[in-house]
Amino acid sequence: MIDLHCRLFDARTAPDLDANDLEDLLVPWLEQLSGKGPSHVVAHANTPSECTLAIRAARAHPDRFSAIAAVEPGNPEEVAATLRALDAGELRGIALHPSVAGFDLGDAWVAELLAACQSFGTVVVVRTGLPPAVLRDAEGVRWNIRGLDPLGVVPLADRFPDLKFVLPSYGGGFMREALMVGALCDNVLLDTTPPAWLALQASEVTLEDVLERTLAVYGADRLLFATGSTSASPGWRSDLATVQREALGALEVPANDCAQILDGNARVLLGR
């Protein structure tokens, strides 16, 4: 099992991350990932200090961790550092947060960045829809409401067909739009982070409903298991993994398709 979306480190709650010992920080994660936990975790980093530690974790335990880093607009030095890390194989992908970072996916620098990423086989995670609390409550949020809409990914996916784009948490609450993206672009995938947005729907929607509809459009080969677990207690969320397994079982999804969602698709995406 591979978890495509976890945050191993949180610079907001632990501002002295750089002063901590990496292995001490990783102990609880390595303990939880043993046995019934995932065999591999993709660590998402939202700040430069988190990125440094995620890269170090992936370097120290390449069998356990890969790293994906958020890219902020208007910082050429950070973009250049990201490209160097991708070229060196230290990062497996990038994350774009247009709704809270105040940029449009149509901005010229985004296209320039993705053009440079093509040679690295970069995974491009685009956070649309309802942002998690760690992003929407962060200091210095620059809201761009247009960035909430998953349909903004379509021109980029069309322009860069060799890149794989990932929408976390089924598009973050814009389920109709996320399904439209999947119908239009076969290089867009969804991660299955259990939706915190179910209660915000106009009519009652269950996780089984979400899975059934996305499977009908994306198929099992474009869904990627994820929990959205964070460094805060309890760490890796085995309960969220159980909920997803139960939903797959309730829909009687074939075993081969379940294996693809829980592990196989991520192995292909990460080149593992």
ABEGO torsion letter per residue (X at the ends): XBBABBBABBAAABAAAAABBAAAAAAAAAAAABEABBABBBBBBABAAAAAAAAAAAAABAAABBBBBBBBBGBAAAAAAAAAAAAAGABABBBBBAAAAGBBAABAAAAAAAAAAAAAGBBBBBBBEBBBAAAAABBGBBBBAAAABAAAAAAAAAABAABBBBBBGGGGGBAAAAAAAAAABAABBBBABBBAAAAABABBBBAAAAAAAAAAAAEAAABBBBAGBBABOAEBBAAAAAAAAAAAAAAGBBAAAAAAAAAAAAAAAAGX
